[in-house]
Amino acid sequence: MAPPRTYRTEALTLRRSTLGEADLLLTLYSKDRGKIRAVAKGARRSTSKLVGHLEPLTRVQLSLSMGRSLDIITQAQVLSNFAPLKENLAGITKGLYVAELVDGFGSEAQSNPAVYDLALGTLDAIAKDPESELPLRFFELRLLNASGLMPELYECVECRRPVAPGSHRFSPNVGGILCLDCGPSEAQIRPISLRALKVLRLFHRASTSKTPSISVAPALAQELKTLLASTISFWLEKEIRSNSLMEHLQRDTKSAV
């Protein structure tokens, strides 16, 4: 018996672009099918029933038909458009960063519900506090974990011995914590404070996709950002465009104060 040619799925719209005169090409991340690239035919026409349903950073229930190379969206119902997030420029840029990382780490036709739930939880956290950077740090570490790329935080990746407090360093390309006695020639080594290590371990041990409610000093926040950014960049092997936009916005905000 041939498999059905149509299916329904819940998904987050990551990005979209124009296709032809009236169509949209979309990249979505679904809960049960992983990343999907699909076409919404005629969606740019004002009379289309899909108008307004496929904006980036929108959680939708979709009906699709399978095509040779790209699936075709036939119906869409908005479940959440994260409106509070989109009312704030800082929130929008952070949301686009989340979408870009899900796009980069997500695999087509391979479901990972943990990534899907993490993305939605992070967008909710950003909507509640658009200025906070902590949800992004939590998202980055948990995304690495859900993708099977979690850096080692408990023992030296080289000698496998537990690291003593204050006697450790971090290497994004070797895979995490190094003791002071180990230093592979290829390792890109960065300092990591005990406080930063404790926060990363807290993120790793969290039982839900909700960002822990903790207070982080500016210097520690910057250290966490640098450590996780270097790890994300190592695995993606490309520039994260939305990250540049966030940094530009932050510079403008500081200069205006």
RAKABEL-V379965 format. One line per field, one symbol per residue. phi: phi as a letter, one per 40 degrees, with the letter a starting at -180 (. if undefined). burial: b if it has 24 or more other C-alpha atoms within 12 Angstrom, else e. A space follows every 10 residues. Layout:
phi=???
burial=???
This chain:
phi=.ccccbabac abccaaacag cacbbbbbbb cbbgcbbabb cgcccccccc dgcbcdgbcb bbbbbcbcbb cbcbaabcca bfddcccbcc cccccccdcc ccccccbcfb cadccccccc ccccccccac ccccdccccd cccdcccgbc ccbbaccccg cdccdgbabb bccchhcbcc cbadcccccb cacccccccc ccdccdcbcc cdcbbbcdcc cccccccccc cdccccfacc cccccccccc ccccccc
burial=eeeeeeebbb bbbbbbeeee eebbbbbbbb bbbbbbbbbb bebbeeeeeb eebbbbbbbb bbbbbeeeee bbbbbbbbeb bbbebbeeeb bbbbbbbbbb bbbbbbbeee bbbbbbbbbb bbbbbbbebb bbbbbbbbbb bbbbbbbebb bbbbbbbbee eebeeeebbb bbbbbbbbbb ebeeeeeebb bbbbebbebb bebbeeeebb bbeeeeeeeb bebbbebbbb bbbebeeeeb eebeebeeee eeeeeee
